Amino acid sequence: MTLATASRDELTCRVLPQMTLSHRSNPLTQPPSPSPYTTPAERAARRFAVQGNAIVTGGCGNLGLVAARALLEHGASGVSLFDVNPDSSKEEIQNLITNFPSAKVITKSVDVRNAQVVQEAVGQTVAELGSVDILLCFAGVVACTHALEVSLEEWKRTLDINTTGSWICAQAVAKEMVKKQTGGSIVFTASISAHSVNFPQPQVAYNVSKGALLQLKSSLAAEWSQYGIRVNSISPGYMDTVLNEGAGLEEARNVWTARNPMGRMGDPTELAGAVVLLCSLGGRYINGADIVVDGGGSVF
């Protein structure tokens, strides 16, 4: 029997693993218990309360810091900021520590492409904070290169950080959530680039890396629902951050704003609402969703 024949025989005899969905009696996916509060203000506060601890990758960047602050404002007990260079935002991190004295804010030097480093940092976070209940994936890179000129190195780096890095972090965090049997929320940062081709800049590697996150989000939302782990994503439009500053980008910025119904880029704080929704009781039945936050730019 040849190797090719053996492989065909094995294919016809294999048994596929099958995913298990949650069920009505699963306490990890049941509706929240009735509110113990009586006033409208108390019920409103509880609806968007964030419980437990969060890991934020790319946590020392602009979007990561805004998201971390939003979680703390809504009641998170602690945040662990994963970043390749935590020292780059010492002042902002100290502000979080000062503004939220009852919470614990820690940083970890993490390259999300390194599975061992990620696993160790997740373990350290659990040891220091007590649990990990939320994962926000903001670590990412972008490069604008004509497709005929994209090097294999640039292609791999973009997908390794944006897509594979998100997967590595999600798997490491999910294993802790399953072990603790407490469920949790995982939120990937996709992009309008996952939904349509950007204009005028060419960025095929970035677009592919973000499109893949939509399928990763959906696949994990199906598989991990039985553990009470909800997996969603947000898709920001062009945000007014340092990545989009500079005279060299002025022409592109003019195109982006001219094609947006609201006539501007988004402020990073305008992502906070979607993040809080997906990480709070208010989003308990939201699973496998992608929330586009782009001022309507993707309607065209």
C-alpha positions in Angstrom: 0.0 0.0 0.0 1.4 3.4 -1.0 1.5 6.4 1.3 -1.1 8.1 -0.9 -3.4 5.1 -0.7 -3.0 4.9 3.1 -3.8 8.6 3.4 -7.0 8.1 1.4 -8.0 5.1 3.5 -7.5 7.1 6.7 -9.7 9.9 5.4 -12.6 7.6 4.8 -12.3 6.0 8.2 -11.8 9.2 10.3 -14.4 10.4 12.8 -14.9 14.1 13.0 -14.9 15.8 16.4 -18.1 17.6 17.1 -18.6 20.9 19.0 -21.0 21.0 21.9 -23.4 24.0 22.3 -24.7 25.3 25.6 -28.1 24.3 27.0 -31.0 25.9 28.8 -29.9 24.7 32.2 -26.3 25.8 31.9 -25.7 28.4 34.7 -22.9 29.9 32.7 -25.3 31.0 29.9 -28.6 31.5 31.7 -30.1 35.0 31.8 -28.9 37.2 34.6 -30.7 36.9 37.9 -33.4 39.6 38.7 -32.0 42.9 39.7 -31.8 43.4 43.5 -32.1 47.1 42.9 -35.2 49.1 42.9 -34.5 52.6 41.5 -34.1 53.3 37.8 -30.6 54.7 38.5 -29.5 51.6 40.3 -30.8 49.3 37.6 -29.2 51.4 34.9 -25.9 51.3 36.7 -26.1 47.5 37.1 -27.0 47.0 33.5 -23.6 48.2 32.3 -21.5 47.2 35.3 -18.3 45.5 34.5 -17.3 42.8 36.9 -13.9 41.1 37.4 -10.5 41.7 35.8 -9.4 42.4 32.2 -6.4 41.8 30.0 -6.0 44.4 27.3 -3.4 43.7 24.6 -1.9 46.7 23.0 -2.9 48.1 26.4 -0.4 51.0 26.4 -1.5 52.3 23.1 -4.2 55.0 22.6 -7.2 52.7 22.0 -6.1 50.2 24.7 -5.8 52.9 27.3 -9.2 54.3 26.5 -10.8 50.9 26.7 -9.0 50.1 30.0 -10.2 53.3 31.5 -13.8 52.6 30.4 -13.7 49.2 32.0 -12.4 50.7 35.3 -15.0 53.5 35.2 -17.7 50.8 35.0 -16.5 48.8 37.9 -13.7 46.4 36.7 -11.6 45.2 39.7 -8.3 45.3 37.8 -6.7 45.5 34.4 -3.5 44.0 33.1 -2.0 45.9 30.2 -0.1 43.7 27.8 2.3 45.7 25.5 5.6 45.2 23.8 6.7 48.5 25.4 4.8 49.3 28.6 7.3 52.1 29.5 6.0 54.1 26.5 2.9 55.2 28.5 4.2 55.6 32.1 2.3 58.8 32.7 -1.0 57.5 31.4 -0.7 54.3 33.4 0.1 56.3 36.5 -3.1 58.4 35.9 -5.1 55.2 35.8 -3.6 54.0 39.1 -4.3 57.5 40.7 -7.8 57.8 39.3 -8.8 54.3 40.4 -7.2 53.6 43.8 -9.6 50.7 44.6 -8.6 48.8 41.4 -5.4 47.2 40.5 -3.5 48.2 37.4 -0.6 46.2 36.2 1.5 45.9 33.1 3.2 43.0 31.3 5.8 43.2 28.6 4.3 40.9 26.0 4.9 40.2 22.3 1.5 38.6 21.3 3.3 36.4 18.7 5.2 34.5 21.5 2.8 31.8 22.8 5.0 31.0 25.8 5.4 34.7 26.8 1.6 35.1 26.5 0.8 32.0 28.6 3.2 33.2 31.3 1.8 36.7 31.4 -1.8 35.3 31.6 -0.7 33.1 34.5 1.0 36.0 36.2 -2.1 38.1 35.7 -4.4 35.5 37.3 -1.9 35.2 40.2 -1.8 38.9 40.8 -5.4 39.9 40.1 -7.2 36.7 41.1 -8.9 36.0 37.8 -9.2 37.0 34.2 -12.7 37.6 33.1 -12.3 39.8 30.1 -9.9 39.9 27.1 -9.7 42.9 24.8 -7.3 42.5 21.8 -6.0 45.8 20.6 -2.4 44.8 19.7 -2.0 45.4 16.0 0.1 46.8 13.2 -0.6 48.3 9.7 1.4 48.8 6.6 0.4 50.5 3.4 2.2 48.8 0.5 1.1 48.1 -3.1 0.2 44.4 -3.3 2.8 43.7 -6.0 5.5 45.1 -3.6 4.4 43.5 -0.3 7.3 41.3 1.0 6.6 38.0 2.5 8.2 39.3 5.8 5.7 42.2 5.9 2.8 39.8 5.1 3.7 37.4 7.8 4.4 40.0 10.4 1.0 41.7 9.9 -0.9 38.4 10.2 1.2 37.1 13.0 0.5 40.1 15.2 -3.0 41.0 14.2 -4.5 37.6 13.7 -2.4 34.9 15.2 -1.5 37.1 18.1 -5.2 37.5 18.9 -5.7 33.8 18.6 -2.8 33.0 21.0 -4.1 35.4 23.6 -7.7 34.2 23.2 -6.8 30.5 23.7 -4.6 31.2 26.7 -7.3 33.3 28.4 -10.1 30.9 27.5 -8.2 28.0 29.1 -8.1 30.0 32.4 -11.8 30.9 32.1 -12.7 27.2 31.5 -10.5 26.1 34.5 -12.2 28.6 36.8 -15.7 27.8 35.3 -16.7 31.4 35.5 -17.2 32.3 31.8 -16.1 35.6 30.4 -16.0 38.0 27.5 -13.5 38.2 24.7 -13.5 41.1 22.3 -11.3 41.2 19.1 -10.5 44.4 17.3 -11.4 43.9 13.7 -11.9 47.0 11.5 -13.9 48.4 8.6 -11.0 47.0 6.7 -12.5 43.6 7.5 -15.7 44.6 5.6 -14.5 46.5 2.6 -11.3 47.6 0.8 -9.8 50.8 2.1 -9.4 53.8 -0.2 -7.1 55.4 -1.2 -4.3 53.5 0.6 -3.4 49.9 -0.5 -3.1 47.6 2.6 -3.9 44.0 1.5 -2.1 42.3 4.4 -3.9 44.4 7.0 -7.3 43.9 5.4 -6.8 40.1 5.3 -5.6 40.0 8.9 -8.7 41.9 10.1 -11.1 39.9 7.9 -9.8 36.7 9.4 -10.6 38.0 12.9 -14.3 38.1 11.9 -14.3 34.4 11.2 -12.1 33.7 14.3 -14.7 35.6 16.4 -17.6 33.6 14.9 -15.9 30.2 15.3 -14.9 30.7 18.9 -18.4 32.2 19.8 -19.8 28.8 18.6 -17.3 26.5 20.2 -16.8 28.3 23.6 -20.4 29.2 24.3 -20.8 26.1 26.4 -18.2 27.5 28.8 -20.0 30.8 29.2 -17.4 32.6 27.1 -18.9 35.2 24.7 -16.7 36.2 21.8 -17.4 39.3 19.8 -15.5 42.0 17.9 -15.6 45.7 17.2 -14.8 47.2 13.8 -13.5 50.8 14.2 -13.4 53.2 11.3 -10.6 55.7 10.9 -9.8 56.9 14.4 -8.0 60.2 15.3 -4.9 58.7 16.8 -1.1 59.1 16.3 -1.3 56.4 13.5 -3.3 58.8 11.4 -1.4 62.0 12.1 1.2 63.9 10.1 1.4 66.0 6.9 2.1 63.0 4.8 -1.3 61.6 5.5 -3.3 64.8 4.9 -4.5 63.9 1.5 -5.7 60.5 2.7 -7.4 62.0 5.7 -9.3 64.4 3.4 -10.5 61.4 1.4 -11.5 59.5 4.5 -13.5 62.4 6.0 -15.1 63.3 2.6 -16.4 59.8 2.3 -17.8 59.7 5.8 -21.4 60.8 6.5 -20.3 62.4 9.7 -17.5 64.2 8.0 -14.7 63.3 10.4 -12.6 60.6 12.0 -13.7 59.0 15.2 -12.4 59.9 18.6 -10.9 56.9 20.5 -13.4 57.5 23.4 -16.2 56.7 21.0 -15.2 53.1 21.1 -15.8 52.9 24.8 -19.5 52.4 24.6 -19.2 49.3 22.4 -16.5 47.9 24.6 -18.5 48.4 27.8 -21.6 46.9 26.2 -19.8 43.7 25.2 -18.1 43.3 28.5 -21.0 44.0 30.8 -24.4 42.4 31.8 -25.9 44.6 29.0 -24.2 42.4 26.4 -24.9 39.0 28.1 -26.8 37.7 25.1 -24.5 39.2 22.5 -22.3 36.5 21.1 -20.6 36.2 17.7 -21.4 39.8 16.8 -19.3 42.5 15.2 -20.1 46.1 16.1 -19.1 48.6 13.5 -18.1 52.0 15.0 -17.3 54.2 12.0 -19.6 57.1 11.8 -21.4 55.4 8.9 -18.4 55.3 6.6 -19.0 51.7 5.6 -22.5 52.4 4.3 -21.1 53.4 1.0 
